[in-house]
Amino acid sequence: MASKIFVGKLSYNTTDETLRALFEQHGTVESAQVVRERDTNQSKGFGFVEMESAEAAQKAINMLDGKEFEGRIIVVNAARPREDSPRNGGMSFGGGFQRR
């Protein structure tokens, strides 16, 4: 079963391909993606890698967390599930309110 990894503090020059190449040294990579701004396509400085197995993912985390990559010390750990709305504490502010 595939295992997803969060990679933070990436160089803004890191590409999907260079990220994949880094992790392929530690196991089979199913996908590698640098997260980018929607409007400008500029890297947000983090990404996600999906490894073939939990064992390969853990090996990559152990080998790469805190290491230098493209001039930056990267953070590598198991990805956590996305929260519904982390910016507002889970509260929804959309729609339904009308001023009278």
Gaussian input, Z-matrix of N, CA and C with variables (Angstrom, degrees):
# hf/3-21g

backbone

0 1
 N
 C     1     B1
 C     2     B2     1     A1
 N     3     B3     2     A2     1     D1
 C     4     B4     3     A3     2     D2
 C     5     B5     4     A4     3     D3
 N     6     B6     5     A5     4     D4
 C     7     B7     6     A6     5     D5
 C     8     B8     7     A7     6     D6
 N     9     B9     8     A8     7     D7
 C    10    B10     9     A9     8     D8
 C    11    B11    10    A10     9     D9
 N    12    B12    11    A11    10    D10
 C    13    B13    12    A12    11    D11
 C    14    B14    13    A13    12    D12
 N    15    B15    14    A14    13    D13
 C    16    B16    15    A15    14    D14
 C    17    B17    16    A16    15    D15
 N    18    B18    17    A17    16    D16
 C    19    B19    18    A18    17    D17
 C    20    B20    19    A19    18    D18
 N    21    B21    20    A20    19    D19
 C    22    B22    21    A21    20    D20
 C    23    B23    22    A22    21    D21
 N    24    B24    23    A23    22    D22
 C    25    B25    24    A24    23    D23
 C    26    B26    25    A25    24    D24
 N    27    B27    26    A26    25    D25
 C    28    B28    27    A27    26    D26
 C    29    B29    28    A28    27    D27
 N    30    B30    29    A29    28    D28
 C    31    B31    30    A30    29    D29
 C    32    B32    31    A31    30    D30
 N    33    B33    32    A32    31    D31
 C    34    B34    33    A33    32    D32
 C    35    B35    34    A34    33    D33
 N    36    B36    35    A35    34    D34
 C    37    B37    36    A36    35    D35
 C    38    B38    37    A37    36    D36
 N    39    B39    38    A38    37    D37
 C    40    B40    39    A39    38    D38
 C    41    B41    40    A40    39    D39
 N    42    B42    41    A41    40    D40
 C    43    B43    42    A42    41    D41
 C    44    B44    43    A43    42    D42
 N    45    B45    44    A44    43    D43
 C    46    B46    45    A45    44    D44
 C    47    B47    46    A46    45    D45
 N    48    B48    47    A47    46    D46
 C    49    B49    48    A48    47    D47
 C    50    B50    49    A49    48    D48
 N    51    B51    50    A50    49    D49
 C    52    B52    51    A51    50    D50
 C    53    B53    52    A52    51    D51
 N    54    B54    53    A53    52    D52
 C    55    B55    54    A54    53    D53
 C    56    B56    55    A55    54    D54
 N    57    B57    56    A56    55    D55
 C    58    B58    57    A57    56    D56
 C    59    B59    58    A58    57    D57
 N    60    B60    59    A59    58    D58
 C    61    B61    60    A60    59    D59
 C    62    B62    61    A61    60    D60
 N    63    B63    62    A62    61    D61
 C    64    B64    63    A63    62    D62
 C    65    B65    64    A64    63    D63
 N    66    B66    65    A65    64    D64
 C    67    B67    66    A66    65    D65
 C    68    B68    67    A67    66    D66
 N    69    B69    68    A68    67    D67
 C    70    B70    69    A69    68    D68
 C    71    B71    70    A70    69    D69
 N    72    B72    71    A71    70    D70
 C    73    B73    72    A72    71    D71
 C    74    B74    73    A73    72    D72
 N    75    B75    74    A74    73    D73
 C    76    B76    75    A75    74    D74
 C    77    B77    76    A76    75    D75
 N    78    B78    77    A77    76    D76
 C    79    B79    78    A78    77    D77
 C    80    B80    79    A79    78    D78
 N    81    B81    80    A80    79    D79
 C    82    B82    81    A81    80    D80
 C    83    B83    82    A82    81    D81
 N    84    B84    83    A83    82    D82
 C    85    B85    84    A84    83    D83
 C    86    B86    85    A85    84    D84
 N    87    B87    86    A86    85    D85
 C    88    B88    87    A87    86    D86
 C    89    B89    88    A88    87    D87
 N    90    B90    89    A89    88    D88
 C    91    B91    90    A90    89    D89
 C    92    B92    91    A91    90    D90
 N    93    B93    92    A92    91    D91
 C    94    B94    93    A93    92    D92
 C    95    B95    94    A94    93    D93
 N    96    B96    95    A95    94    D94
 C    97    B97    96    A96    95    D95
 C    98    B98    97    A97    96    D96
 N    99    B99    98    A98    97    D97
 C   100   B100    99    A99    98    D98
 C   101   B101   100   A100    99    D99
 N   102   B102   101   A101   100   D100
 C   103   B103   102   A102   101   D101
 C   104   B104   103   A103   102   D102
 N   105   B105   104   A104   103   D103
 C   106   B106   105   A105   104   D104
 C   107   B107   106   A106   105   D105
 N   108   B108   107   A107   106   D106
 C   109   B109   108   A108   107   D107
 C   110   B110   109   A109   108   D108
 N   111   B111   110   A110   109   D109
 C   112   B112   111   A111   110   D110
 C   113   B113   112   A112   111   D111
 N   114   B114   113   A113   112   D112
 C   115   B115   114   A114   113   D113
 C   116   B116   115   A115   114   D114
 N   117   B117   116   A116   115   D115
 C   118   B118   117   A117   116   D116
 C   119   B119   118   A118   117   D117
 N   120   B120   119   A119   118   D118
 C   121   B121   120   A120   119   D119
 C   122   B122   121   A121   120   D120
 N   123   B123   122   A122   121   D121
 C   124   B124   123   A123   122   D122
 C   125   B125   124   A124   123   D123
 N   126   B126   125   A125   124   D124
 C   127   B127   126   A126   125   D125
 C   128   B128   127   A127   126   D126
 N   129   B129   128   A128   127   D127
 C   130   B130   129   A129   128   D128
 C   131   B131   130   A130   129   D129
 N   132   B132   131   A131   130   D130
 C   133   B133   132   A132   131   D131
 C   134   B134   133   A133   132   D132
 N   135   B135   134   A134   133   D133
 C   136   B136   135   A135   134   D134
 C   137   B137   136   A136   135   D135
 N   138   B138   137   A137   136   D136
 C   139   B139   138   A138   137   D137
 C   140   B140   139   A139   138   D138
 N   141   B141   140   A140   139   D139
 C   142   B142   141   A141   140   D140
 C   143   B143   142   A142   141   D141
 N   144   B144   143   A143   142   D142
 C   145   B145   144   A144   143   D143
 C   146   B146   145   A145   144   D144
 N   147   B147   146   A146   145   D145
 C   148   B148   147   A147   146   D146
 C   149   B149   148   A148   147   D147
 N   150   B150   149   A149   148   D148
 C   151   B151   150   A150   149   D149
 C   152   B152   151   A151   150   D150
 N   153   B153   152   A152   151   D151
 C   154   B154   153   A153   152   D152
 C   155   B155   154   A154   153   D153
 N   156   B156   155   A155   154   D154
 C   157   B157   156   A156   155   D155
 C   158   B158   157   A157   156   D156
 N   159   B159   158   A158   157   D157
 C   160   B160   159   A159   158   D158
 C   161   B161   160   A160   159   D159
 N   162   B162   161   A161   160   D160
 C   163   B163   162   A162   161   D161
 C   164   B164   163   A163   162   D162
 N   165   B165   164   A164   163   D163
 C   166   B166   165   A165   164   D164
 C   167   B167   166   A166   165   D165
 N   168   B168   167   A167   166   D166
 C   169   B169   168   A168   167   D167
 C   170   B170   169   A169   168   D168
 N   171   B171   170   A170   169   D169
 C   172   B172   171   A171   170   D170
 C   173   B173   172   A172   171   D171
 N   174   B174   173   A173   172   D172
 C   175   B175   174   A174   173   D173
 C   176   B176   175   A175   174   D174
 N   177   B177   176   A176   175   D175
 C   178   B178   177   A177   176   D176
 C   179   B179   178   A178   177   D177
 N   180   B180   179   A179   178   D178
 C   181   B181   180   A180   179   D179
 C   182   B182   181   A181   180   D180
 N   183   B183   182   A182   181   D181
 C   184   B184   183   A183   182   D182
 C   185   B185   184   A184   183   D183
 N   186   B186   185   A185   184   D184
 C   187   B187   186   A186   185   D185
 C   188   B188   187   A187   186   D186
 N   189   B189   188   A188   187   D187
 C   190   B190   189   A189   188   D188
 C   191   B191   190   A190   189   D189
 N   192   B192   191   A191   190   D190
 C   193   B193   192   A192   191   D191
 C   194   B194   193   A193   192   D192
 N   195   B195   194   A194   193   D193
 C   196   B196   195   A195   194   D194
 C   197   B197   196   A196   195   D195
 N   198   B198   197   A197   196   D196
 C   199   B199   198   A198   197   D197
 C   200   B200   199   A199   198   D198
 N   201   B201   200   A200   199   D199
 C   202   B202   201   A201   200   D200
 C   203   B203   202   A202   201   D201
 N   204   B204   203   A203   202   D202
 C   205   B205   204   A204   203   D203
 C   206   B206   205   A205   204   D204
 N   207   B207   206   A206   205   D205
 C   208   B208   207   A207   206   D206
 C   209   B209   208   A208   207   D207
 N   210   B210   209   A209   208   D208
 C   211   B211   210   A210   209   D209
 C   212   B212   211   A211   210   D210
 N   213   B213   212   A212   211   D211
 C   214   B214   213   A213   212   D212
 C   215   B215   214   A214   213   D213
 N   216   B216   215   A215   214   D214
 C   217   B217   216   A216   215   D215
 C   218   B218   217   A217   216   D216
 N   219   B219   218   A218   217   D217
 C   220   B220   219   A219   218   D218
 C   221   B221   220   A220   219   D219
 N   222   B222   221   A221   220   D220
 C   223   B223   222   A222   221   D221
 C   224   B224   223   A223   222   D222
 N   225   B225   224   A224   223   D223
 C   226   B226   225   A225   224   D224
 C   227   B227   226   A226   225   D225
 N   228   B228   227   A227   226   D226
 C   229   B229   228   A228   227   D227
 C   230   B230   229   A229   228   D228
 N   231   B231   230   A230   229   D229
 C   232   B232   231   A231   230   D230
 C   233   B233   232   A232   231   D231
 N   234   B234   233   A233   232   D232
 C   235   B235   234   A234   233   D233
 C   236   B236   235   A235   234   D234
 N   237   B237   236   A236   235   D235
 C   238   B238   237   A237   236   D236
 C   239   B239   238   A238   237   D237
 N   240   B240   239   A239   238   D238
 C   241   B241   240   A240   239   D239
 C   242   B242   241   A241   240   D240
 N   243   B243   242   A242   241   D241
 C   244   B244   243   A243   242   D242
 C   245   B245   244   A244   243   D243
 N   246   B246   245   A245   244   D244
 C   247   B247   246   A246   245   D245
 C   248   B248   247   A247   246   D246
 N   249   B249   248   A248   247   D247
 C   250   B250   249   A249   248   D248
 C   251   B251   250   A250   249   D249
 N   252   B252   251   A251   250   D250
 C   253   B253   252   A252   251   D251
 C   254   B254   253   A253   252   D252
 N   255   B255   254   A254   253   D253
 C   256   B256   255   A255   254   D254
 C   257   B257   256   A256   255   D255
 N   258   B258   257   A257   256   D256
 C   259   B259   258   A258   257   D257
 C   260   B260   259   A259   258   D258
 N   261   B261   260   A260   259   D259
 C   262   B262   261   A261   260   D260
 C   263   B263   262   A262   261   D261
 N   264   B264   263   A263   262   D262
 C   265   B265   264   A264   263   D263
 C   266   B266   265   A265   264   D264
 N   267   B267   266   A266   265   D265
 C   268   B268   267   A267   266   D266
 C   269   B269   268   A268   267   D267
 N   270   B270   269   A269   268   D268
 C   271   B271   270   A270   269   D269
 C   272   B272   271   A271   270   D270
 N   273   B273   272   A272   271   D271
 C   274   B274   273   A273   272   D272
 C   275   B275   274   A274   273   D273
 N   276   B276   275   A275   274   D274
 C   277   B277   276   A276   275   D275
 C   278   B278   277   A277   276   D276
 N   279   B279   278   A278   277   D277
 C   280   B280   279   A279   278   D278
 C   281   B281   280   A280   279   D279
 N   282   B282   281   A281   280   D280
 C   283   B283   282   A282   281   D281
 C   284   B284   283   A283   282   D282
 N   285   B285   284   A284   283   D283
 C   286   B286   285   A285   284   D284
 C   287   B287   286   A286   285   D285
 N   288   B288   287   A287   286   D286
 C   289   B289   288   A288   287   D287
 C   290   B290   289   A289   288   D288
 N   291   B291   290   A290   289   D289
 C   292   B292   291   A291   290   D290
 C   293   B293   292   A292   291   D291
 N   294   B294   293   A293   292   D292
 C   295   B295   294   A294   293   D293
 C   296   B296   295   A295   294   D294
 N   297   B297   296   A296   295   D295
 C   298   B298   297   A297   296   D296
 C   299   B299   298   A298   297   D297

   B1=1.4550
   B2=1.5230
   B3=1.3129
   B4=1.4614
   B5=1.5256
   B6=1.3173
   B7=1.4539
   B8=1.5249
   B9=1.3373
   B10=1.4573
   B11=1.5208
   B12=1.3467
   B13=1.4561
   B14=1.5298
   B15=1.3232
   B16=1.4572
   B17=1.5253
   B18=1.3281
   B19=1.4595
   B20=1.5288
   B21=1.3349
   B22=1.4584
   B23=1.5166
   B24=1.3366
   B25=1.4679
   B26=1.5256
   B27=1.3375
   B28=1.4563
   B29=1.5218
   B30=1.3152
   B31=1.4580
   B32=1.5230
   B33=1.3238
   B34=1.4617
   B35=1.5249
   B36=1.3290
   B37=1.4618
   B38=1.5289
   B39=1.3227
   B40=1.4661
   B41=1.5270
   B42=1.3250
   B43=1.4686
   B44=1.5272
   B45=1.3167
   B46=1.4620
   B47=1.5292
   B48=1.3184
   B49=1.4652
   B50=1.5287
   B51=1.3381
   B52=1.4683
   B53=1.5240
   B54=1.3234
   B55=1.4612
   B56=1.5313
   B57=1.3214
   B58=1.4702
   B59=1.5260
   B60=1.3240
   B61=1.4698
   B62=1.5273
   B63=1.3321
   B64=1.4613
   B65=1.5260
   B66=1.3198
   B67=1.4575
   B68=1.5239
   B69=1.3271
   B70=1.4640
   B71=1.5274
   B72=1.3186
   B73=1.4621
   B74=1.5360
   B75=1.3415
   B76=1.4638
   B77=1.5243
   B78=1.3275
   B79=1.4590
   B80=1.5210
   B81=1.3192
   B82=1.4636
   B83=1.5226
   B84=1.3299
   B85=1.4643
   B86=1.5196
   B87=1.3211
   B88=1.4648
   B89=1.5227
   B90=1.3483
   B91=1.4584
   B92=1.5233
   B93=1.3266
   B94=1.4648
   B95=1.5216
   B96=1.3260
   B97=1.4601
   B98=1.5134
   B99=1.3222
   B100=1.4530
   B101=1.5228
   B102=1.3358
   B103=1.4621
   B104=1.5249
   B105=1.3303
   B106=1.4693
   B107=1.5232
   B108=1.3422
   B109=1.4693
   B110=1.5290
   B111=1.2955
   B112=1.4618
   B113=1.5298
   B114=1.3298
   B115=1.4632
   B116=1.5226
   B117=1.3365
   B118=1.4636
   B119=1.5244
   B120=1.3220
   B121=1.4643
   B122=1.5311
   B123=1.3362
   B124=1.4705
   B125=1.5307
   B126=1.3241
   B127=1.4595
   B128=1.5249
   B129=1.3279
   B130=1.4563
   B131=1.5239
   B132=1.3390
   B133=1.4561
   B134=1.5245
   B135=1.3311
   B136=1.4609
   B137=1.5142
   B138=1.3246
   B139=1.4475
   B140=1.5140
   B141=1.3156
   B142=1.4543
   B143=1.5236
   B144=1.3207
   B145=1.4605
   B146=1.5184
   B147=1.3139
   B148=1.4585
   B149=1.5213
   B150=1.3301
   B151=1.4616
   B152=1.5208
   B153=1.3295
   B154=1.4610
   B155=1.5331
   B156=1.3349
   B157=1.4634
   B158=1.5214
   B159=1.3171
   B160=1.4690
   B161=1.5237
   B162=1.3209
   B163=1.4660
   B164=1.5268
   B165=1.3284
   B166=1.4667
   B167=1.5219
   B168=1.3369
   B169=1.4667
   B170=1.5216
   B171=1.3273
   B172=1.4642
   B173=1.5231
   B174=1.3198
   B175=1.4644
   B176=1.5276
   B177=1.3291
   B178=1.4641
   B179=1.5250
   B180=1.3246
   B181=1.4663
   B182=1.5245
   B183=1.3304
   B184=1.4718
   B185=1.5234
   B186=1.3236
   B187=1.4611
   B188=1.5298
   B189=1.3354
   B190=1.4588
   B191=1.5292
   B192=1.3235
   B193=1.4662
   B194=1.5272
   B195=1.3242
   B196=1.4512
   B197=1.5198
   B198=1.3293
   B199=1.4683
   B200=1.5270
   B201=1.3294
   B202=1.4552
   B203=1.5230
   B204=1.3308
   B205=1.4635
   B206=1.5181
   B207=1.3121
   B208=1.4612
   B209=1.5300
   B210=1.3292
   B211=1.4559
   B212=1.5200
   B213=1.3215
   B214=1.4709
   B215=1.5226
   B216=1.3358
   B217=1.4666
   B218=1.5262
   B219=1.3324
   B220=1.4659
   B221=1.5262
   B222=1.3167
   B223=1.4629
   B224=1.5190
   B225=1.3284
   B226=1.4684
   B227=1.5226
   B228=1.3338
   B229=1.4634
   B230=1.5201
   B231=1.3187
   B232=1.4655
   B233=1.5256
   B234=1.3200
   B235=1.4679
   B236=1.5175
   B237=1.3166
   B238=1.4653
   B239=1.5161
   B240=1.3240
   B241=1.4704
   B242=1.5235
   B243=1.3110
   B244=1.4626
   B245=1.5261
   B246=1.3296
   B247=1.4688
   B248=1.5175
   B249=1.3430
   B250=1.4661
   B251=1.5251
   B252=1.3220
   B253=1.4527
   B254=1.5182
   B255=1.3168
   B256=1.4558
   B257=1.5206
   B258=1.3143
   B259=1.4613
   B260=1.5180
   B261=1.3223
   B262=1.4608
   B263=1.5291
   B264=1.3066
   B265=1.4568
   B266=1.5100
   B267=1.3366
   B268=1.4574
   B269=1.5152
   B270=1.3412
   B271=1.4627
   B272=1.5222
   B273=1.3006
   B274=1.4496
   B275=1.5306
   B276=1.3024
   B277=1.4638
   B278=1.5194
   B279=1.3040
   B280=1.4671
   B281=1.5127
   B282=1.3263
   B283=1.4652
   B284=1.5152
   B285=1.3051
   B286=1.4560
   B287=1.5033
   B288=1.3044
   B289=1.4583
   B290=1.5097
   B291=1.3186
   B292=1.4688
   B293=1.5078
   B294=1.3058
   B295=1.4627
   B296=1.5145
   B297=1.3334
   B298=1.4796
   B299=1.4856
   A1=109.68
   A2=117.05
   A3=122.46
   A4=111.04
   A5=114.44
   A6=120.80
   A7=108.72
   A8=116.76
   A9=122.08
   A10=110.87
   A11=115.68
   A12=123.52
   A13=109.15
   A14=116.92
   A15=123.28
   A16=108.14
   A17=117.23
   A18=122.44
   A19=107.37
   A20=116.18
   A21=120.59
   A22=112.76
   A23=114.16
   A24=123.71
   A25=112.33
   A26=115.76
   A27=120.77
   A28=111.07
   A29=115.85
   A30=121.88
   A31=107.83
   A32=116.49
   A33=119.16
   A34=111.50
   A35=117.55
   A36=122.03
   A37=112.83
   A38=118.16
   A39=121.34
   A40=109.77
   A41=115.41
   A42=121.43
   A43=109.16
   A44=115.89
   A45=120.74
   A46=109.53
   A47=116.32
   A48=121.38
   A49=112.33
   A50=117.43
   A51=118.94
   A52=111.11
   A53=116.60
   A54=120.44
   A55=109.74
   A56=116.70
   A57=121.39
   A58=110.19
   A59=117.00
   A60=121.36
   A61=111.34
   A62=117.43
   A63=120.76
   A64=110.80
   A65=117.59
   A66=121.75
   A67=112.75
   A68=117.90
   A69=120.30
   A70=112.16
   A71=117.43
   A72=121.28
   A73=111.39
   A74=116.19
   A75=120.79
   A76=113.69
   A77=117.66
   A78=120.13
   A79=110.99
   A80=115.63
   A81=121.65
   A82=110.42
   A83=115.76
   A84=122.39
   A85=108.91
   A86=116.29
   A87=120.27
   A88=111.27
   A89=116.96
   A90=120.72
   A91=109.08
   A92=114.92
   A93=121.84
   A94=107.29
   A95=116.58
   A96=119.67
   A97=110.75
   A98=115.82
   A99=122.74
   A100=106.26
   A101=117.72
   A102=121.64
   A103=108.40
   A104=115.99
   A105=122.04
   A106=111.70
   A107=114.58
   A108=121.29
   A109=108.35
   A110=116.24
   A111=121.10
   A112=111.58
   A113=117.88
   A114=121.42
   A115=113.78
   A116=117.69
   A117=121.07
   A118=114.33
   A119=117.44
   A120=123.79
   A121=112.06
   A122=117.65
   A123=122.72
   A124=108.95
   A125=116.22
   A126=120.60
   A127=110.64
   A128=116.37
   A129=121.43
   A130=111.31
   A131=117.21
   A132=120.98
   A133=114.11
   A134=116.72
   A135=120.08
   A136=109.51
   A137=115.01
   A138=119.77
   A139=111.71
   A140=114.98
   A141=121.31
   A142=109.44
   A143=115.01
   A144=122.14
   A145=107.18
   A146=116.01
   A147=120.70
   A148=107.65
   A149=115.68
   A150=121.90
   A151=109.08
   A152=115.53
   A153=122.68
   A154=112.99
   A155=116.91
   A156=119.59
   A157=110.79
   A158=114.83
   A159=120.42
   A160=110.57
   A161=117.10
   A162=120.84
   A163=110.81
   A164=117.13
   A165=121.23
   A166=110.67
   A167=116.00
   A168=120.15
   A169=110.77
   A170=117.12
   A171=120.51
   A172=111.21
   A173=116.68
   A174=120.70
   A175=110.02
   A176=116.92
   A177=121.22
   A178=111.24
   A179=117.13
   A180=121.07
   A181=109.76
   A182=116.23
   A183=120.96
   A184=112.06
   A185=117.27
   A186=121.73
   A187=113.30
   A188=118.23
   A189=120.19
   A190=115.78
   A191=118.63
   A192=119.68
   A193=110.21
   A194=115.92
   A195=121.14
   A196=114.84
   A197=116.65
   A198=121.08
   A199=110.28
   A200=115.48
   A201=121.32
   A202=110.24
   A203=116.13
   A204=122.24
   A205=107.59
   A206=116.44
   A207=123.21
   A208=112.09
   A209=115.67
   A210=121.09
   A211=115.79
   A212=118.62
   A213=122.29
   A214=109.54
   A215=116.58
   A216=121.91
   A217=106.44
   A218=116.47
   A219=120.60
   A220=112.17
   A221=114.65
   A222=123.97
   A223=106.79
   A224=116.14
   A225=120.55
   A226=107.96
   A227=117.10
   A228=120.56
   A229=110.68
   A230=115.35
   A231=120.23
   A232=108.88
   A233=115.66
   A234=120.25
   A235=109.47
   A236=115.36
   A237=120.83
   A238=108.65
   A239=117.22
   A240=119.13
   A241=110.41
   A242=116.13
   A243=121.81
   A244=109.56
   A245=115.41
   A246=120.38
   A247=107.97
   A248=115.53
   A249=119.48
   A250=112.06
   A251=116.57
   A252=119.84
   A253=109.70
   A254=118.46
   A255=121.34
   A256=113.85
   A257=118.98
   A258=120.97
   A259=113.80
   A260=117.48
   A261=117.74
   A262=111.89
   A263=117.18
   A264=120.77
   A265=114.56
   A266=117.55
   A267=121.03
   A268=114.06
   A269=116.86
   A270=119.76
   A271=109.48
   A272=116.02
   A273=120.40
   A274=109.05
   A275=116.65
   A276=120.34
   A277=111.72
   A278=116.71
   A279=119.73
   A280=113.62
   A281=116.70
   A282=123.89
   A283=116.09
   A284=115.85
   A285=122.83
   A286=115.94
   A287=120.03
   A288=121.68
   A289=109.66
   A290=115.21
   A291=119.35
   A292=109.67
   A293=116.86
   A294=122.16
   A295=108.40
   A296=116.45
   A297=119.73
   A298=110.78
   D1=134.76
   D2=-177.89
   D3=-65.86
   D4=151.08
   D5=-178.96
   D6=-131.70
   D7=130.48
   D8=-174.15
   D9=-96.48
   D10=139.09
   D11=-177.05
   D12=-122.22
   D13=137.54
   D14=172.58
   D15=-92.50
   D16=135.82
   D17=177.47
   D18=-126.86
   D19=115.69
   D20=-177.60
   D21=-115.13
   D22=169.07
   D23=180.00
   D24=62.76
   D25=33.98
   D26=177.65
   D27=-73.54
   D28=151.93
   D29=170.91
   D30=-62.21
   D31=146.73
   D32=177.73
   D33=-70.18
   D34=-8.77
   D35=177.38
   D36=-92.86
   D37=-6.08
   D38=-179.76
   D39=-65.34
   D40=135.98
   D41=178.09
   D42=-111.21
   D43=168.67
   D44=175.50
   D45=-56.72
   D46=-40.80
   D47=-176.88
   D48=-66.65
   D49=-44.00
   D50=-179.59
   D51=-70.02
   D52=-33.39
   D53=176.53
   D54=-65.72
   D55=-44.83
   D56=177.96
   D57=-59.43
   D58=-46.42
   D59=-178.03
   D60=-60.61
   D61=-38.49
   D62=178.23
   D63=-61.32
   D64=-46.01
   D65=-175.63
   D66=-78.43
   D67=-26.19
   D68=178.79
   D69=-63.38
   D70=-19.05
   D71=176.64
   D72=-68.05
   D73=-13.57
   D74=-173.97
   D75=-121.56
   D76=6.22
   D77=178.47
   D78=151.64
   D79=-179.46
   D80=-178.40
   D81=-77.45
   D82=124.38
   D83=-179.94
   D84=-98.59
   D85=126.39
   D86=176.81
   D87=-87.00
   D88=-35.29
   D89=176.80
   D90=-159.15
   D91=154.22
   D92=175.94
   D93=-145.84
   D94=127.05
   D95=-176.50
   D96=-142.43
   D97=126.44
   D98=171.21
   D99=-86.03
   D100=129.16
   D101=-179.13
   D102=-78.71
   D103=133.83
   D104=-175.49
   D105=-124.98
   D106=153.53
   D107=174.31
   D108=-63.61
   D109=137.14
   D110=-177.33
   D111=-63.37
   D112=-44.62
   D113=-173.53
   D114=-80.09
   D115=-37.75
   D116=-172.58
   D117=-105.90
   D118=-13.05
   D119=-175.68
   D120=65.04
   D121=13.44
   D122=177.00
   D123=-75.97
   D124=138.68
   D125=177.15
   D126=-59.71
   D127=144.16
   D128=174.58
   D129=-90.80
   D130=-1.07
   D131=176.50
   D132=87.47
   D133=12.95
   D134=174.91
   D135=-148.59
   D136=166.82
   D137=-179.85
   D138=-162.17
   D139=-174.74
   D140=-178.78
   D141=-135.49
   D142=142.27
   D143=176.29
   D144=-126.19
   D145=135.99
   D146=176.54
   D147=-111.02
   D148=119.08
   D149=-179.88
   D150=-98.46
   D151=157.28
   D152=-176.42
   D153=-60.28
   D154=-36.63
   D155=-176.88
   D156=-140.95
   D157=163.02
   D158=176.69
   D159=-63.61
   D160=-34.15
   D161=179.77
   D162=-66.00
   D163=-44.84
   D164=178.16
   D165=-64.05
   D166=-40.06
   D167=178.70
   D168=-62.42
   D169=-45.62
   D170=-179.43
   D171=-64.31
   D172=-38.66
   D173=177.27
   D174=-61.51
   D175=-46.00
   D176=179.80
   D177=-63.36
   D178=-41.77
   D179=178.00
   D180=-60.08
   D181=-48.20
   D182=-179.06
   D183=-61.36
   D184=-38.16
   D185=-175.86
   D186=-81.29
   D187=-28.83
   D188=-169.64
   D189=-109.47
   D190=-21.91
   D191=-179.05
   D192=-61.64
   D193=127.50
   D194=178.96
   D195=81.74
   D196=5.39
   D197=-179.61
   D198=-92.37
   D199=159.72
   D200=178.15
   D201=-85.20
   D202=132.68
   D203=177.22
   D204=-143.59
   D205=121.57
   D206=-179.61
   D207=52.67
   D208=41.04
   D209=175.14
   D210=84.20
   D211=4.91
   D212=-179.31
   D213=-127.90
   D214=148.29
   D215=172.45
   D216=-86.28
   D217=113.68
   D218=-173.66
   D219=-91.07
   D220=156.23
   D221=174.91
   D222=-109.04
   D223=127.36
   D224=-177.52
   D225=-132.01
   D226=121.37
   D227=176.43
   D228=-153.40
   D229=170.75
   D230=179.44
   D231=-62.62
   D232=134.68
   D233=178.91
   D234=-70.72
   D235=140.48
   D236=176.12
   D237=-98.92
   D238=152.15
   D239=177.57
   D240=-59.87
   D241=145.26
   D242=179.68
   D243=-67.35
   D244=136.97
   D245=176.43
   D246=-84.71
   D247=156.30
   D248=-177.53
   D249=-58.00
   D250=-47.90
   D251=-177.23
   D252=-154.58
   D253=81.28
   D254=-174.20
   D255=-67.67
   D256=-21.90
   D257=-176.29
   D258=-78.74
   D259=-20.49
   D260=-177.05
   D261=-127.26
   D262=26.23
   D263=175.76
   D264=65.93
   D265=21.41
   D266=178.19
   D267=88.63
   D268=-2.54
   D269=-179.86
   D270=-84.16
   D271=145.39
   D272=178.25
   D273=-103.50
   D274=132.03
   D275=-179.79
   D276=-114.54
   D277=7.78
   D278=-175.06
   D279=-85.42
   D280=133.61
   D281=169.02
   D282=63.63
   D283=166.04
   D284=172.50
   D285=86.66
   D286=-15.46
   D287=-177.42
   D288=-100.66
   D289=124.35
   D290=176.61
   D291=-126.02
   D292=132.97
   D293=177.95
   D294=-83.46
   D295=136.27
   D296=179.61
   D297=-115.72

